[in-house]
């Protein structure tokens, strides 16, 4: 089993790079999409990603229970591609219409902590190859507002924990991969 984290900024080419890893594996591919079409613009983005993927891939839409989906779909003959962890994180932070005041300490929903722990446990024992895509959101200025800072903090912590669990971590900028950890196969 190999676990790969592909990081990058918006429009960096990280999803395209992850998809090339999946194609290059020669394995059956299951694509776990974490996005929700909450508005028309997001629906257009999702449709664009769907058109880019090979029709032979199985697509599973799972915005919250990512660990359960990985347990279900991981197998030695299969590569599971998850796109993306930061949308999943956002889904968990705002699950059930959670609203946060823009002042004071942000308290995350209990499900957030449970699902995050479950994901990290699955990565340690998955039965097949996994490629996880995530945004690197911590390279700019400190965001304005407590909720934005909490999201940036949690995304950074999640990326660090996932990178530690993965044998390969790749940063993509301008469509160019930079290996941070491990060696590509």
C-alpha positions as CSV (number, residue, x, y, z in Angstrom):
1,X,0.0,0.0,0.0
2,X,1.3,3.4,-0.9
3,X,-0.2,6.7,0.4
4,X,0.6,9.9,-1.4
5,X,-0.3,13.5,-0.5
6,X,-0.4,16.0,-3.3
7,X,-0.5,19.7,-2.1
8,X,-0.7,22.9,-3.9
9,X,-2.5,26.2,-4.2
10,X,-5.6,27.0,-6.2
11,X,-5.1,26.2,-9.9
12,X,-1.7,24.9,-9.2
13,X,-2.2,21.7,-11.2
14,X,-2.4,19.5,-8.1
15,X,-5.6,17.6,-9.2
16,X,-4.2,17.0,-12.7
17,X,-1.0,15.7,-11.2
18,X,-2.9,13.4,-8.8
19,X,-5.0,12.1,-11.7
20,X,-1.8,11.4,-13.7
21,X,-0.5,9.4,-10.8
22,X,-3.7,7.4,-10.8
23,X,-3.6,6.7,-14.5
24,X,0.1,5.8,-14.3
25,X,-0.6,3.2,-11.5
26,X,-2.3,0.9,-14.0
27,X,-4.8,0.0,-11.3
28,X,-8.6,0.3,-11.2
29,X,-9.3,3.9,-9.9
30,X,-12.0,5.0,-7.5
31,X,-12.3,8.8,-7.3
32,X,-13.7,10.1,-4.0
33,X,-15.1,13.6,-4.5
34,X,-15.6,15.6,-1.3
35,X,-17.2,18.7,-2.9
36,X,-20.7,19.8,-2.5
37,X,-22.5,21.9,-5.1
38,X,-23.7,24.6,-2.7
39,X,-24.2,27.2,-5.5
40,X,-24.1,27.4,-9.3
41,X,-20.4,28.4,-9.5
42,X,-19.4,25.3,-7.5
43,X,-21.7,23.1,-9.6
44,X,-19.8,24.4,-12.7
45,X,-16.4,23.5,-11.0
46,X,-17.6,20.0,-10.2
47,X,-18.9,19.4,-13.7
48,X,-15.5,20.6,-15.1
49,X,-13.7,18.1,-12.8
50,X,-16.1,15.3,-13.9
51,X,-15.4,15.9,-17.6
52,X,-11.7,15.8,-17.0
53,X,-11.8,12.3,-15.4
54,X,-11.7,9.1,-17.4
55,X,-15.2,7.6,-17.8
56,X,-13.9,4.2,-16.6
57,X,-13.2,5.5,-13.1
58,X,-15.7,4.9,-10.4
59,X,-16.8,8.2,-8.7
60,X,-18.0,8.2,-5.1
61,X,-19.3,11.4,-3.7
62,X,-18.6,11.6,0.0
63,X,-18.5,15.0,1.7
64,X,-18.1,13.9,5.3
65,X,-17.5,10.2,6.0
66,X,-14.2,10.0,4.2
67,X,-12.6,7.3,6.4
68,X,-15.6,5.0,6.0
69,X,-15.4,5.5,2.2
70,X,-11.7,4.7,2.2
71,X,-12.3,1.5,4.2
72,X,-15.0,0.5,1.8
73,X,-13.1,1.2,-1.5
74,X,-9.4,0.5,-0.7
75,X,-8.2,-2.8,-2.1
76,X,-4.8,-4.1,-3.3
77,X,-5.9,-4.0,-7.0
78,X,-7.2,-0.4,-6.7
79,X,-6.0,3.1,-6.3
80,X,-8.3,5.5,-4.5
81,X,-7.9,9.2,-5.3
82,X,-9.4,11.7,-2.8
83,X,-10.0,15.2,-4.1
84,X,-9.9,17.2,-1.9
85,X,-9.1,17.3,1.8
86,X,-9.7,21.0,2.3
87,X,-13.2,20.8,0.9
88,X,-13.8,17.8,3.2
89,X,-12.4,19.9,6.1
90,X,-14.8,22.8,5.2
91,X,-17.7,20.4,5.0
92,X,-16.9,19.0,8.5
93,X,-16.4,22.5,10.0
94,X,-19.8,23.6,8.8
95,X,-21.7,20.3,9.0
96,X,-25.3,20.8,9.9
97,X,-25.3,24.5,9.3
98,X,-22.8,25.2,12.1
99,X,-22.3,28.9,12.4
100,X,-19.3,30.5,14.1
101,X,-19.2,34.0,15.7
102,X,-16.4,36.0,14.2
103,X,-15.0,36.7,17.6
104,X,-13.5,34.6,20.4
105,X,-12.4,31.0,20.4
106,X,-13.8,28.7,17.6
107,X,-15.1,25.4,18.9
108,X,-15.3,22.8,16.1
109,X,-18.1,20.2,15.9
110,X,-17.3,16.9,17.6
111,X,-17.8,15.1,14.3
112,X,-14.8,17.0,13.0
113,X,-12.5,15.5,15.6
114,X,-14.0,12.0,15.2
115,X,-13.7,12.0,11.3
116,X,-10.2,13.4,11.4
117,X,-9.0,10.7,13.8
118,X,-10.7,8.1,11.7
119,X,-9.0,9.3,8.5
120,X,-5.6,9.2,10.0
121,X,-6.2,5.7,11.4
122,X,-7.3,4.5,7.9
123,X,-4.2,5.9,6.3
124,X,-2.1,3.7,8.6
125,X,-3.9,0.5,7.6
126,X,-5.4,0.9,4.2
127,X,-5.5,-2.1,2.0
128,X,-4.7,-0.3,-1.3
129,X,-3.0,2.7,-2.8
130,X,-4.4,6.2,-1.9
131,X,-3.7,9.6,-3.4
132,X,-5.0,12.5,-1.4
133,X,-5.2,16.1,-2.8
134,X,-5.2,19.1,-0.5
135,X,-4.8,22.8,-0.7
136,X,-1.8,24.5,0.9
137,X,-3.6,27.5,2.4
138,X,-0.9,28.8,4.8
139,X,1.4,30.5,2.4
140,X,-0.3,33.9,2.4
141,X,-1.0,36.5,5.0
142,X,-2.8,35.6,8.2
143,X,-6.5,35.7,7.2
144,X,-8.9,38.3,8.7
145,X,-11.6,36.8,10.9
146,X,-11.6,34.0,13.5
147,X,-13.3,31.5,11.3
148,X,-10.9,32.0,8.4
149,X,-7.9,31.7,10.8
150,X,-9.4,28.5,12.4
151,X,-9.8,27.0,8.9
152,X,-6.2,27.8,7.9
153,X,-5.0,26.4,11.2
154,X,-6.9,23.2,10.9
155,X,-6.0,22.8,7.2
156,X,-2.3,23.2,8.1
157,X,-2.6,20.7,11.0
158,X,-4.5,18.2,8.8
159,X,-1.9,18.5,6.0
160,X,1.0,17.9,8.4
161,X,-0.7,14.9,9.9
162,X,-1.6,13.4,6.5
163,X,2.0,14.1,5.2
164,X,3.4,12.3,8.2
165,X,1.2,9.2,7.5
166,X,2.1,9.2,3.7
167,X,5.2,7.8,2.2
168,X,5.2,10.4,-0.6
169,X,4.3,14.1,-0.4
170,X,4.4,16.3,-3.5
171,X,3.9,20.0,-3.7
172,X,2.6,21.3,-7.1
173,X,3.1,24.9,-8.3
174,X,2.5,26.1,-11.8
175,X,1.8,22.5,-12.8
176,X,5.3,21.4,-11.7
177,X,5.7,18.8,-9.0
178,X,8.3,19.2,-6.2
179,X,8.8,16.0,-4.1
180,X,8.8,16.9,-0.4
181,X,9.0,13.4,1.0
182,X,9.7,10.0,-0.5
183,X,10.4,9.1,-4.1
184,X,7.8,8.7,-6.8
185,X,7.3,5.2,-8.2
